[in-house]
Amino acid sequence: MKTFLANELAKAFWAKQKDGQNALIKIMGRAAQSEAGVDFFWTASGFEVNANGSELWAQIESDYETFEVWISVYVDGFQTARLMLNKGKNDICLFRNMNGQKVKNVRVYKETQAMGDDAKHRFLLKSLLTDGDLLPVTPQPLKIEFIGDSITSGEGAVGAKGETDWTSIFFGGTKTWAFEIAQRLGADFNVISQSGWGVVCGYDCNLEHALPKYYDEICSVMQRKSAKDKWDFSNFEPDWVIINLGTNDQGPCQSRPDIAEIFEQGVISFLAKIRARNPKAKIVWCYGMIGHILAEQIERAVDAYKKQSGDERVQYVLLPEIDMKKTGALSHPTEIQQQAAADYLLAAIK
């Protein structure tokens, strides 16, 4: 069996992708590379490889205090496994007993979001082992960054209606509108999302639970030092940035006049920050799957940003509200409702 160290693969990936070259791994999502391996934090982050040989294994180190990590394995585009990572080193079989001459495409995604309330929550890829070889992975010509809240994190997309326990098992990062759009368009993508967070505050009126404040770091919602490092925006230059935020600002804007007063400026400021970091991207702000309370305010803010900046590569899309009687776990959208939102958004942005 040949061993490929994740930190060496990742170093080569970051270097080669900036020159448009293929590497032996594709890092999906914002990640931190060190001698220990590659840390993945956000929803649907992970890695992609092409491998021949009859078997392929991944050694992944994981930990948690409360919120364990769940991952999904896709082989040649089809989900073949969904499993929880145990504490310590996990030897995960990605495939075995297969035709050694055939090249298999393998993707491993983190199903759970970054769990900032659990300092030990970790998904660290250490190495890959195979009796064959890793072959170059071709980057996709289209790149998309998705920014959102629990809807984009896939909260409740896995689990029966009526489940109310807020826990890792009910997160389905590969069952979301964002994942669906990326797969249909064949795009490489990053996801940045946090349940309960908003544009200027969280559903609990906590002003620190505002995603724009954490946009410049790798994943500073986590307490780990590497997660707080500045993100190198040249590592991933999206063609599209699609934001789905505002749902968690609804309650605070209704109950707190001081928060309502800063909401529209919060939208404008975040659009300006996104444009500054992603000068070539088209930007879409969508909203509305769970409530239309702030629809007019968001549209007004998007229009104001465009007038103030002269930036016409920005679009606002009001999404249809889901049927709250047909939700999944935690009163959140099911996979079918997520797919319907993807349908609508794709048609709107053409």
Secondary structure by P-SEA (a helix, b strand, c coil): cbbbbaaaaaaaaaaaaaaccccccccccccccccccbbbccccccccccccccbbbbbcccccccbbbbbbbbccccccbbbbbccccccccccccccccbbbbbbbbbcccccccccccbbbbccccccccccbbbbbcbbbbbbbccccccccccccccccccccccccccccaaaaaaaaacccbbbbbbcccccccccccccccccccccccccccccccccccccccccccccbbbbbccccaaaaaaccaaaaaaaaaaaaaaaaaaaaacccbbbbbbbccccccaaaaaaaaaaaaaaacccccbbbbbbcccccccccccccccaaaaaaaaaaaaaaac
